[in-house]
Amino acid sequence: MQAALMRSIALAFLLGSLGTCGPRPGEAPAAEEGGAIAVAPESAVATDAIAATRAGCASAACWREQAGQAARLGAVDVAAAHLGRAYARDRGEADLFAWVDALVDGGGSRAARAALDEGRAAAAQRGDGGLVARIDARIAALPPIAAHTNELPGPLRRAYDSERAGRLEDAAHEFAQALQAGGEPRHLAHAADLQQRRGDPAGARRWWSRARARLRDLGASIDVVAVETWFTSQVLWQPNGLALVRRFTPAFDYEAQPAGVLDLVAAAVGAPLARRLHFAGPPEVVGLSGDGLTLVRDEGNALVFQDMSSETVLVRTPPQAERVHGLAVVGSGAALRVLAAHGGETVLWSATGEALRRFSLAGTTPTITRVYTGEGTHHENILRDSPTWPVSLALTPGAGRIAIGGSDGKVRLFDGKSDRPRELAFAWNYVERRHRGGNPDLNGPLTLRFSPDGARLVAVHAHGDLLIWDARTGAMLKHIPPTCGAEEGRRWANRYAGPDEPERAATAEEREACGRAVTAALSPDATLAATGGGLTGIRLREATTGKPLALHLGIDLPDGSFAAASGGAVAMADIYGAVSLLSPGGAPRALTSKSRSGPVRPWISRDGRVFAQFSVNEPVAAWDLVARRPLALTRGDKEQVLALSPTAARVAVHTGDAVELRDVAAGTTLARVPTRASPFGSQAQFSGTSGHVLLAMEAERGRSFELVELPAGTHRPLAIEGHVSVQLAGDGRHVAAWRQDLPLKLLRVADGAWVASLDDRVESVAFAPDGAFVAWVQQLDRSRPGAKLRARRLDGAEPADIQEIDLDGWTSWLTVAGDEVLVLRQDTTLTRWRPGTGARVDVKHDALAGQLEVAVAEDGKHLFLTRYGSVHVHADDAALTPRLTVAALLSGGWLALARTGAMDGSADAPEHLIARVRGAGDEFVAAGRLAWDGVQVAGLVERALAGEDVAPPLRLGR
């Protein structure tokens, strides 16, 4: 197929060897992404780009060249699309047949028929009967479009089984054989994912291209959704390692449906992702059959039984009244039994999806409902005794015995015949704290497990109690109190102590608190109990005796979810994706580190070229969006970026003992200001053009301010006292200082004199870029909406020469561009005011909802609207025409999305996408790389800022 496509493209090259669209004079080819660099050369484009150059193609020869590039990289359908664009330019017979050959070679019969129909119509209109006849012959020879099927042939099943067993080379060969003559999009996309994991990107692209072509033949569409992994909700052991249940949350469109994934990873440090299963929605709970071949998960209010090899849905149970929130799975094959908690009801399901038994719990549980009755945080607490609901589940093989843990702290034990349970209860101290607004002091069983012979039931409760029950009679065999021992308590009591603080013994209350748990797990043989959670760590005990085995404390331990293996190893995961493994007798070992926790505060340079993301306790990640390369801003992990200049030419970095101002392109130090201040709370502000930099540094003795003058590198203190907000003028001549209870004052930098005292109750201040005037928002009453926007000229103006306008609502951001003041309001209104002329425009637009900041681009053609995690670029016109959105990825990378659907981003951007496939006979979710070659346009940001509506290489949606 690839050879035939290359022959088609070679023919097209012979026809148009003149006037190709290579790099412009002076353009440098881009290097591979990876290492940090300074600002890259103008208009550098990554070498793996599939789409056209930044200016697009203006000739058929150019599109042929682009087709050759795409074919070499494996994106055969993109290559065919480019050949179609070449045909649209010249309308030649050779171009038509080269286009059709490429479509057929890529598996796209429907698209090939459409291309031939178009060519036939044009030939008939010209009266070219010979070409019409040749086209008719090609139409007759087109391969038929195969109907969709859900069948899984034996060769394809063997390929999936080989992959599940870790025999990736065998699986790749078997997929190639099974899918040689065609195949369903789901399987083609899966084969591509396998090739990607094997390190064959060109092979993966060819499979993804075939999958896209097959989807077009079926009349299906692909919706590309940018997502982030906001949290990991569950960790499980599976035969080949660990399974992590994760949630994908839309990054751009907050109203879009979230998705779920199951990541399979080996239980080894640094092990790569073995496989990823995608789900249409995020599951609440997941379970695995005894042999690990069947996955059970919730989907809406139903359960889905899924083959772990091929992801084929085996069974979908009827939806119930409420969503599943608890799950227990035993057995395999026909003997599979699933116990699921659907709200207040628990249902026992068979392997075929038949509801075998239903259970309800008698009793009540203390609850609290908070009803907010006014502005702010004022609320009323409504105390209730609600019907008890299931919180934990267990069953023996064959469901001969069933245990359901209730929210009231009791366990109900059912045998295989009677619907009347034995109630397993024990005495524990309940402290009523709801009347003080606290959550009820519940002691529900966090986890339940039967012994392998089914004779005993072990329960771990939230207070840390370990209970062992006789599963035949319901008699309590043992109650192991939660209280930590003296040594455990000592470590608990001193877990936050500094190095100079003497250790002390734990109090009785601390020993009780040490034993409490938020999450828990029992080993499959019910002999090991792991408890902890709540940013405390993990405690291990023998479940049969209560003997302490280990206590690991620390806020960095991922203790959101536990899973215990038969051999005594415990897997730990937190919501941010960090995973650790605790082996018997050892210390926790990090398998994966947590991602950035977000939200991040993005920043974009005034020319739109540099994008950075600032996040608490995380290093700043900065990118040249044109060159698609990271920027090196620091020289080590201990340095912290404070600010970038408006065009990102300079950066302020806190090194630990000084603040250094550096040239970003050259990496040289321009000025150094020694300081003992902490980087937390320290700030830097760059003037627009004057070279002045204002440093505000937070130290034990209070706040100090330094003014640096570049390029000289000299610095001097400014006489600004107290914890006040400050703003440096664009020309560096003035500094504004204000606080809610103090007047706004202006300091003249030249001599350090205070030259004006203006309003009090000031919320925000901004200077004109040339320093000609200052504007501020005065909030007269912070408890009510409404403010005054005022401005005063600074060049020869009289003290009373102040202009003002009234503002409705609450303001959130103030800035000045040229002679225009812009105020962003929380009611989705942008007020634009020119104090010099009094002209005012209020723009109300949905695009302003949720925005935190607004800035005007350097060329005045665009507005940059910033919200948590992303910058939205709009044309500065009356309609606020959307151009582009640039999102900060939690990995530190970036993703750009144009309104046309075209995308660009860092090397890992495709990992932050999913592809929702609809209309292919069955709907499914695939990895974003299925769509990436069809939507990526290298240099998208530069082209969009130039006013171009950049079209993606392929049309994937309807």
Secondary structure, DSSP 4 states (H G I P E B T S, - for coil): -HHHHHHHHHHHHHHT-SS---PPTTPPPPPPS-S-BSSPPTT---TT--S--TT---SHHHHHHHHHHHHHTT-HHHHHHHHHHHHHHH--HHHHHHHHHHHHHTT-HHHHHHHHHHHHHHHHHHT-HHHHHHHHHHHHHSPPPPPP-----HHHHHHHHHHHTT-HHHHHHHHHHHTTT---HHHHHHHHHHHHHTT-HHHHHHHHHHHHHHHHHTT-EEEEEEEEEEEEEEEEEETTEEEEEEEEEESS-TTSPPEEEEEEE-SSTTPPEEEEEEESS--S-EEE-TTS-EEEEEETTEEEEEETTT--EEEEPPP-SS-EEEEEEE--GGG-EEEEEETTEEEEE-TTS-EEEEEE--SEEEEEEEEE-SSTT-EEEEEEEEEP-EEEEEE-GGGSEEEEEETTS-EEEEESS-SSPEEE---------GGGTPPP----EEEEEE-TTSSEEEEEETT--EEEEETTT--EEEEE-----HHHHHHHHTTT--TTSPP-PPPHHHHHHHH--SEEEE-TTS-EEEEE-SSSEEEEEETTT--EEEEEE-TTS--SEEEE-TTS-EEEE-TTS-EEEE-TTS--EEEEPPPP-S--EEEE-TTS-EEEEEETTEEEEEEETTTTEEB---SSTT-EEEEE-TTSSEEEEE-SSEEEEEETTT--EEEEEE---EEEEEEEEE-SSS-EEEEEEEETTEEEEEEEETTTTEEEE----SS-EEEE-TTSSEEEEEETTEEEEEEETTTTEEEEE--SSEEEEEE-TTSSEEEEEE-S-TTSS-EEEEEEE-SS--TT-EEEEEE-S-EEEEEEETTEEEEEETTTEEEEEETTTTEEEEEE-GGGTT--EEEE-TTSSEEEEEETTEEEEEESSTT--EEEEEEE-TTS-EEEEETTS-EEE-TTGGGGEEEEEESSSS-EEEETHHHHHHHB-TTHHHHHHTT--PPPSS----
